[in-house]
Amino acid sequence: MNADKDAQLITVAGPDQVQAFAEGKVDALFAHTPYLETVLVRHGAVLIADTSGGEVSELADGQIHALATTRQEVRNKPAIISGITRAIARAENFIQSDTKATVDAVLASGLAHASREQLERIVTIYAPAVPKSPAVSATGVVHDAGLYPAHPRAPDFGRINVNDYIAQP
């Protein structure tokens, strides 16, 4: 398929994506949480491109989200930083090993703004993208910064040593 020839691509702001899909203003939607699981559960959409599951190799095994703190906190509170890291590791293992218990835990937290069915879809879709370990690698940071720059251009890693910003275990 050639998107330039075979489709008309438009941008729909996140909050308007579900309505655009439900009203037939768009035939397909490339979306993320909470819009993705909402159209899947409430509007009978079908997942055809599983980027979280690694279908797009360039996006597989990403380090898109990370925990950051100051160097001072790392020096002054190593037990807290270590405990948080262990908790993240347990959560990563949990989401990959027990979908029902993961959804139960999210619902029990009182923080969920989605139905059980939507949360089950979220966990099923995103579990493959959750890392096996909370470890961060310089190679992963450099790769993903090029895919998801926070600004119009990615950082210049010729001038920045990524390892200076990654806490060593």
N, C-alpha and C positions, 0 to 999 in steps of 0.2 A: 504494500500500500504506500502511496505517496501522498502524505498529508496535504501538500500544497495543491495537488490536483484532485484528490478524491474527497476532500472534506473542507469545510469552512471552519477554521479554528477561531474561537472567541474566548475572551477571558471573562469569567463571571466571578464576582467577589464571593469569598467563602460563605458569608451568611445568606447569599441569594442562590447558592448552588442547588440546594434541595428543591426549592420552589421551581427553579428553571427546569429541573429534570421532571418533577411531578407534573408540570403544566405542558410538557412536550416542547419547550422552547429550545432544548438541546436534546440530541439523540444519544449522546454519550457524555460521560463526565469523568475527568481525571481529578480525583479528589482525595483528601485524607480525612482523618478523624476531626470532627464528628460527622462530617457530611457523607463520607463513604459508607459507613455502616448504616446510616439513616436511610439512604436510598436503597441499600441492599435489603434491609429489614422491612421498611415501610412501603417501598414502592416497587418491589420485585425486580430490582436491578440485578445484573449478573456480573461478577468480577471476571474481566477478560484479560487484564494485564496486572499480574501479581508482582509489583515491584518490591514489596516487603518480603516476599518469598524468594527473592533472588533471580526472578525471571530476566531482569535487566542486569547483566553481569557487572556493569560499571557501578551499580548502586548496591551490590551485594556486600555484606560484611562491613557496612559503614559505621563510622563513629560520629554520628550526627548529633547526639546529645551527650553531654558530659557534665560531671560535677566539678565545679571550680571554686577555689577559695584563695585567700591571700597566702603568701609565703609565711607570714607571721602566724597565721592560724595553723599551718602545717607544723611549724616549729613549736608553738606553744601548746597545742592540743592534739598531740599524735594519737592518743587513745581514742578520742572522739572521731578523728578522721579515719582511723583504722576500723572503728565500729561501724561508721557509715558505709565504708567500703564493703565490709562483710555483709551488712544488711542489703546492699545493692546486689551483691553476688547471690545471696539467698533468694531475693526477689526474681533475679534473672533465671535462676534454676527453677523456681516455682512456676513461673509463667510458661516455661517450656515443658514442665512435667505433669501439670495438673490443671487443666482448663477450668473445671468446675470449682475447685478450691480457690483458684485465682479470682474468678468472678465472685464467689462467695465473700472473699476477703475485701474486694473492692466495694461490694454492696454493704458489708458490715461497717466499713469505714464511715459511711454516711456522706461521703464526698461524691458519689456517683450521680451524674446528671443524665444517665441513660438507663434504658430498660435492661433487664437481664439478657434478653435476646440480643440487644445491641452490644452489650458488653461481651457476650459470648462470641459475637462476630469479630469484635475488636481483638480479643485475645487470639482467636484462630488466625486472623489475618496478620497480626503483628508479631506473634510469637517467633516465627522464623527470623525476624529481623533483630530480635533481642540477642545481644552478644552472649556467648557462653561464659564470659568473664568480664569484670569491670575494668580490666587492664586497658590502658590507653597506649597506643604506639605512635611514634613520630611519623612513621610511614602512613598510617591511617589518617592522621590529622592532615598531613600535606595533601593526600589524595582527596579527602572529603572537602577540604577548604576550597579546592578548585571547582567542586560541584555545587557547593552551597555557600558562596561568599556572602558575608553579611553586608557588604558594601558593593558598589558597582564593579570593583575588581578584587580579586583574591589577594591575600598577603604576599609579599615578595619574600619567599623563603631563601633567597640568595643573601638576604640581609638579616633574616631572623632565624635563630637556631631554635627549632621547635622543642628540642630536649630541655632547653632552659625553662620551659613552661609546663613540663610534665613532672609531677611528683614521682620519685622513685620509691618502690615498695621497701 
